[in-house]
Amino acid sequence: MSTDWTDLNTDGRRLNRIIRQLETKIKNETNDDMKLAYIDRLIKCTHEKSQLAQLVLGVQEVLREAKKRF
């Protein structure tokens, strides 16, 4: 089994799917403690998604600049 450690777009899609699932769990949860736990995880996943987006956009910008030079 091979793992592609450089496919950041797939990781972003995975994080987005997890965020949607957490939103659904928050909406359907009746236990306040579990709802807060899901909200905490949602915040963490959203932060990771934004970090990943900044990384991907930064790599794209570097590649764009490199193509201009060559």
C-alpha angles and dihedrals in degrees: 000000000000124000119206104215093181100059098102094162091062090050090051092051090049092051090048091053091050091050091052090049091050091050089054092048091050091051094049099039118106098182108088094208092054091045090055091047090053091048090052091052090046091055091049093048092047090052091050090048092053091048090050092048091052090050094049093047090048092052091048091052092050091050091048091052091047091053090052091055096050 
